Amino acid sequence: MTMQAFRPITAGWSMSRAIAAGLALLVPSSSPDLASAGAPSGTFVEIAMTSERQTYDAVIAANGKPAKETTFRIGEIDSEFRVELYNFYPNDEGRNSDVEIREATWPRGDKNLTIWFHKVEGQWVKLHAMTWDKDAEF
């Protein structure tokens, strides 16, 4: 995922327009677009997007059915394996704890590819990916 520098939302821009422009944003969940997407109220959500959003269906079409798949909430993270997700959804004092994440993993030779998805405008969209050694312990 290509990250761009953080910039504030230009006055008058909607969240969907900012995402389409490929901006990386830290926005209050009270923003109408996030509130309607189910973001917990009273929190901030960091959104790092590129101009190309990869949907779950597009990733599955490109990679096939994952060998392992699960869903969980940010507040349920219990290992170092998923800790990078806090860079996207900080959970200080329980904020963002109800954000749902979908995790899919594919074998790739002596490595695994794990991709995490979050819901954007009601659709599962790629949030983050990691390639890791099959023998790694977290």
Backbone as CSV, one residue per row, in Angstrom:
resi,resn,N_x,N_y,N_z,CA_x,CA_y,CA_z,C_x,C_y,C_z
1,MET,0.844,-1.168,0.000,0.000,0.000,0.000,0.893,1.235,0.000
2,THR,0.665,2.124,-0.892,1.440,3.349,-0.967,0.845,4.380,-0.033
3,MET,1.652,4.883,0.868,1.186,5.893,1.812,1.620,7.261,1.308
4,GLN,0.737,8.216,1.422,1.068,9.586,1.087,1.151,10.376,2.379
5,ALA,1.743,11.559,2.338,1.871,12.388,3.528,0.490,12.750,4.057
6,PHE,0.393,12.882,5.385,-0.865,13.287,5.976,-1.141,14.744,5.649
7,ARG,-2.353,14.999,5.185,-2.791,16.358,4.901,-4.197,16.509,5.442
8,PRO,-4.576,17.703,5.864,-5.939,17.876,6.354,-6.932,17.828,5.200
9,ILE,-8.158,17.518,5.525,-9.212,17.544,4.520,-9.447,19.000,4.135
10,THR,-9.517,19.263,2.858,-9.810,20.607,2.375,-11.248,20.941,2.730
11,ALA,-11.473,22.147,3.222,-12.816,22.576,3.613,-13.800,22.309,2.484
12,GLY,-14.926,21.740,2.829,-15.957,21.477,1.841,-15.837,20.122,1.156
13,TRP,-14.757,19.388,1.393,-14.602,18.077,0.767,-15.365,17.039,1.581
14,SER,-15.992,16.110,0.916,-16.598,14.978,1.607,-15.512,13.919,1.818
15,MET,-15.768,13.004,2.738,-14.808,11.933,2.979,-14.591,11.121,1.706
16,SER,-15.668,10.822,0.988,-15.502,9.998,-0.216,-14.656,10.719,-1.258
17,ARG,-14.785,12.042,-1.366,-13.960,12.792,-2.317,-12.493,12.770,-1.879
18,ALA,-12.247,12.898,-0.577,-10.874,12.862,-0.068,-10.242,11.493,-0.308
19,ILE,-11.008,10.430,-0.086,-10.493,9.081,-0.327,-10.197,8.901,-1.808
20,ALA,-11.099,9.357,-2.654,-10.895,9.227,-4.096,-9.652,9.982,-4.545
21,ALA,-9.299,11.062,-3.829,-8.100,11.833,-4.162,-6.834,11.152,-3.666
22,GLY,-6.981,10.066,-2.897,-5.815,9.313,-2.433,-5.128,9.922,-1.237
23,LEU,-5.836,10.676,-0.426,-5.243,11.301,0.745,-5.206,10.327,1.910
24,ALA,-4.239,10.477,2.770,-4.204,9.747,4.028,-4.704,10.710,5.091
25,LEU,-5.664,10.304,5.878,-6.361,11.225,6.754,-6.488,10.707,8.176
26,LEU,-6.533,11.613,9.139,-6.923,11.303,10.507,-8.148,12.149,10.756
27,VAL,-9.287,11.525,10.866,-10.541,12.268,10.911,-11.389,11.809,12.084
28,PRO,-12.237,12.706,12.608,-13.141,12.289,13.677,-14.214,11.359,13.131
29,SER,-14.589,10.372,13.926,-15.605,9.425,13.476,-16.970,10.085,13.336
30,SER,-17.121,11.312,13.842,-18.386,12.020,13.684,-18.558,12.547,12.262
31,SER,-17.503,12.450,11.443,-17.619,12.809,10.034,-18.790,12.023,9.455
32,PRO,-19.683,12.668,8.704,-20.878,11.970,8.214,-20.579,10.663,7.484
33,ASP,-19.528,10.629,6.680,-19.225,9.413,5.928,-18.807,8.270,6.848
34,LEU,-18.015,8.582,7.895,-17.592,7.534,8.816,-18.723,7.129,9.739
35,ALA,-19.496,8.095,10.214,-20.612,7.777,11.092,-21.594,6.851,10.382
36,SER,-21.880,7.138,9.118,-22.815,6.289,8.373,-22.218,4.920,8.083
37,ALA,-20.875,4.812,8.107,-20.216,3.523,7.876,-20.086,2.723,9.169
38,GLY,-20.573,3.300,10.287,-20.573,2.571,11.556,-19.360,2.805,12.425
39,ALA,-18.569,3.852,12.172,-17.413,4.138,13.024,-17.903,4.507,14.416
40,PRO,-17.242,4.001,15.463,-17.677,4.318,16.818,-17.614,5.822,17.070
41,SER,-18.630,6.367,17.730,-18.647,7.814,17.951,-17.603,8.200,18.996
42,GLY,-17.124,9.439,18.918,-16.158,9.952,19.873,-14.745,9.457,19.652
43,THR,-14.435,8.918,18.475,-13.098,8.415,18.199,-12.541,9.085,16.956
44,PHE,-11.275,8.866,16.718,-10.653,9.295,15.481,-10.257,8.058,14.714
45,VAL,-10.349,8.123,13.417,-10.002,6.990,12.563,-8.946,7.455,11.578
46,GLU,-7.848,6.747,11.520,-6.795,7.050,10.556,-7.085,6.257,9.303
47,ILE,-7.189,6.949,8.200,-7.468,6.291,6.934,-6.288,6.526,6.007
48,ALA,-5.641,5.463,5.600,-4.525,5.568,4.665,-4.947,4.835,3.399
49,MET,-5.231,5.597,2.391,-5.756,5.011,1.164,-4.921,5.457,-0.024
50,THR,-4.904,4.653,-1.043,-4.358,5.078,-2.312,-5.544,5.367,-3.223
51,SER,-5.264,5.869,-4.392,-6.366,6.182,-5.293,-7.034,4.917,-5.828
52,GLU,-6.392,3.769,-5.661,-6.979,2.507,-6.098,-7.360,1.687,-4.876
53,ARG,-8.654,1.481,-4.689,-9.114,0.649,-3.583,-9.250,-0.779,-4.088
54,GLN,-8.678,-1.713,-3.346,-8.812,-3.123,-3.703,-9.898,-3.731,-2.833
55,THR,-10.951,-4.177,-3.452,-12.019,-4.825,-2.713,-11.634,-6.258,-2.383
56,TYR,-12.355,-6.821,-1.422,-12.160,-8.216,-1.063,-12.351,-9.110,-2.289
57,ASP,-13.419,-8.868,-3.041,-13.688,-9.689,-4.221,-12.564,-9.624,-5.250
58,ALA,-11.983,-8.435,-5.443,-10.876,-8.292,-6.400,-9.638,-9.044,-5.914
59,VAL,-9.374,-8.997,-4.615,-8.221,-9.714,-4.059,-8.422,-11.222,-4.194
60,ILE,-9.629,-11.699,-3.930,-9.923,-13.128,-4.066,-9.788,-13.554,-5.528
61,ALA,-10.267,-12.728,-6.444,-10.147,-13.038,-7.873,-8.683,-13.164,-8.286
62,ALA,-7.815,-12.347,-7.695,-6.392,-12.355,-8.042,-5.614,-13.464,-7.341
63,ASN,-6.037,-13.844,-6.124,-5.257,-14.781,-5.309,-5.924,-16.124,-5.075
64,GLY,-7.181,-16.284,-5.434,-7.913,-17.505,-5.138,-8.440,-17.490,-3.718
65,LYS,-9.089,-18.592,-3.356,-9.658,-18.718,-2.019,-8.527,-18.775,-0.980
66,PRO,-8.635,-18.005,0.109,-7.577,-18.056,1.127,-7.573,-19.395,1.863
67,ALA,-6.395,-19.798,2.321,-6.267,-21.036,3.091,-6.871,-20.876,4.480
68,LYS,-6.850,-19.639,4.988,-7.380,-19.355,6.320,-8.039,-17.989,6.278
69,GLU,-9.185,-17.887,6.936,-9.905,-16.614,6.960,-10.658,-16.476,8.280
70,THR,-10.663,-15.251,8.825,-11.379,-14.991,10.073,-11.775,-13.522,10.133
71,THR,-12.682,-13.201,11.009,-13.004,-11.806,11.295,-12.853,-11.590,12.793
72,PHE,-12.525,-10.379,13.164,-12.357,-10.012,14.570,-12.516,-8.507,14.689
73,ARG,-12.565,-8.033,15.907,-12.657,-6.597,16.176,-11.306,-6.101,16.694
74,ILE,-11.024,-4.839,16.435,-9.748,-4.251,16.874,-9.522,-4.490,18.368
75,GLY,-10.574,-4.387,19.159,-10.456,-4.601,20.603,-10.100,-6.020,20.992
76,GLU,-10.154,-6.958,20.058,-9.841,-8.366,20.321,-8.413,-8.740,19.929
77,ILE,-7.630,-7.793,19.444,-6.246,-8.097,19.053,-5.494,-8.587,20.285
78,ASP,-4.898,-9.787,20.162,-4.244,-10.399,21.312,-2.843,-10.939,21.004
79,SER,-2.281,-10.515,19.844,-0.930,-10.996,19.535,-0.178,-9.961,18.703
80,GLU,1.135,-10.121,18.665,1.986,-9.229,17.877,1.684,-9.327,16.388
81,PHE,1.129,-10.444,15.971,0.838,-10.661,14.564,-0.064,-9.564,13.995
82,ARG,-1.018,-9.093,14.778,-1.984,-8.098,14.307,-1.723,-6.689,14.816
83,VAL,-0.659,-6.495,15.548,-0.431,-5.206,16.206,-0.281,-4.048,15.215
84,GLU,0.181,-4.302,13.987,0.323,-3.220,12.996,-1.011,-2.570,12.654
85,LEU,-2.096,-3.271,12.913,-3.416,-2.701,12.622,-3.724,-1.497,13.499
86,TYR,-3.046,-1.404,14.654,-3.212,-0.221,15.508,-2.702,1.049,14.812
87,ASN,-1.839,0.904,13.812,-1.395,2.079,13.050,-2.538,2.681,12.245
88,PHE,-3.535,1.877,11.939,-4.693,2.338,11.174,-5.872,2.659,12.076
89,TYR,-6.036,1.881,13.127,-7.127,2.062,14.075,-6.569,2.023,15.497
90,PRO,-6.024,3.145,15.980,-5.496,3.172,17.350,-6.584,2.756,18.344
91,ASN,-6.197,2.048,19.394,-7.178,1.573,20.364,-6.892,2.115,21.757
92,ASP,-6.317,3.320,21.818,-6.072,3.950,23.107,-7.401,4.126,23.826
93,GLU,-7.434,3.719,25.085,-8.632,3.860,25.916,-9.867,3.234,25.256
94,GLY,-9.664,2.199,24.464,-10.766,1.462,23.877,-11.381,2.059,22.627
95,ARG,-10.837,3.193,22.160,-11.420,3.753,20.940,-11.136,2.812,19.773
96,ASN,-12.046,2.726,18.869,-11.978,1.849,17.695,-12.095,0.366,18.036
97,SER,-12.385,0.028,19.290,-12.399,-1.388,19.676,-13.474,-2.196,18.956
98,ASP,-14.520,-1.547,18.461,-15.594,-2.272,17.772,-15.417,-2.340,16.263
99,VAL,-14.321,-1.793,15.731,-14.098,-1.829,14.288,-13.828,-3.274,13.864
100,GLU,-14.599,-3.744,12.892,-14.469,-5.126,12.428,-13.415,-5.225,11.324
101,ILE,-12.591,-6.261,11.420,-11.515,-6.533,10.461,-11.717,-7.943,9.915
102,ARG,-11.466,-8.091,8.638,-11.496,-9.410,7.988,-10.070,-9.751,7.608
103,GLU,-9.619,-10.940,7.971,-8.241,-11.377,7.750,-8.242,-12.602,6.839
104,ALA,-7.413,-12.558,5.805,-7.299,-13.688,4.876,-5.821,-14.004,4.665
105,THR,-5.479,-15.304,4.650,-4.084,-15.721,4.525,-3.947,-16.787,3.434
106,TRP,-2.915,-16.596,2.603,-2.589,-17.523,1.519,-1.152,-18.001,1.683
107,PRO,-0.861,-19.290,1.431,0.524,-19.759,1.409,1.211,-19.275,0.136
108,ARG,2.475,-18.914,0.258,3.296,-18.457,-0.872,4.690,-19.058,-0.723
109,GLY,4.835,-20.337,-1.094,6.129,-21.009,-0.942,6.458,-21.167,0.533
110,ASP,7.628,-20.655,0.955,8.012,-20.748,2.362,7.501,-19.552,3.175
111,LYS,6.628,-18.761,2.578,6.049,-17.580,3.239,4.532,-17.673,3.208
112,ASN,3.898,-16.790,3.952,2.454,-16.601,3.910,2.176,-15.145,3.577
113,LEU,1.070,-14.914,2.923,0.585,-13.567,2.657,-0.711,-13.401,3.430
114,THR,-0.744,-12.402,4.317,-1.970,-12.085,5.040,-2.412,-10.695,4.627
115,ILE,-3.682,-10.578,4.304,-4.272,-9.284,3.956,-5.429,-9.023,4.900
116,TRP,-5.456,-7.811,5.457,-6.541,-7.393,6.332,-7.433,-6.421,5.581
117,PHE,-8.723,-6.546,5.779,-9.722,-5.707,5.133,-10.548,-5.004,6.199
118,HIS,-11.033,-3.826,5.877,-11.986,-3.119,6.727,-13.134,-2.661,5.844
119,LYS,-14.239,-2.282,6.468,-15.406,-1.858,5.690,-15.328,-0.363,5.398
120,VAL,-15.466,-0.042,4.133,-15.534,1.341,3.668,-16.802,1.441,2.838
121,GLU,-17.679,2.323,3.264,-18.958,2.500,2.572,-19.659,1.158,2.372
122,GLY,-19.626,0.307,3.422,-20.318,-0.967,3.408,-19.644,-2.082,2.636
123,GLN,-18.428,-1.854,2.144,-17.728,-2.848,1.329,-16.379,-3.172,1.960
124,TRP,-16.023,-4.467,1.976,-14.709,-4.872,2.477,-13.636,-4.383,1.505
125,VAL,-12.668,-3.611,2.032,-11.597,-3.017,1.235,-10.265,-3.327,1.910
126,LYS,-9.243,-3.587,1.100,-7.906,-3.891,1.625,-7.404,-2.738,2.486
127,LEU,-6.976,-3.077,3.692,-6.425,-2.108,4.635,-4.913,-2.228,4.717
128,HIS,-4.415,-3.455,4.837,-2.987,-3.670,5.080,-2.645,-5.104,4.676
129,ALA,-1.386,-5.332,4.337,-0.928,-6.676,3.974,0.443,-6.932,4.575
130,MET,0.731,-8.202,4.816,2.034,-8.580,5.359,2.420,-9.943,4.795
131,THR,3.656,-10.061,4.352,4.227,-11.343,3.961,5.152,-11.761,5.094
132,TRP,5.020,-13.002,5.531,5.785,-13.458,6.699,6.206,-14.912,6.529
133,ASP,7.315,-15.256,7.193,7.831,-16.621,7.137,6.850,-17.585,7.791
134,LYS,6.638,-18.730,7.162,5.721,-19.728,7.721,6.144,-20.197,9.102
135,ASP,7.437,-20.147,9.373,7.960,-20.611,10.660,7.939,-19.524,11.741
136,ALA,7.515,-18.339,11.394,7.512,-17.226,12.373,6.549,-17.522,13.503
137,GLU,6.957,-17.123,14.708,6.109,-17.254,15.895,5.776,-15.870,16.407
138,PHE,4.501,-15.646,16.651,4.066,-14.330,17.127,3.529,-14.437,18.533
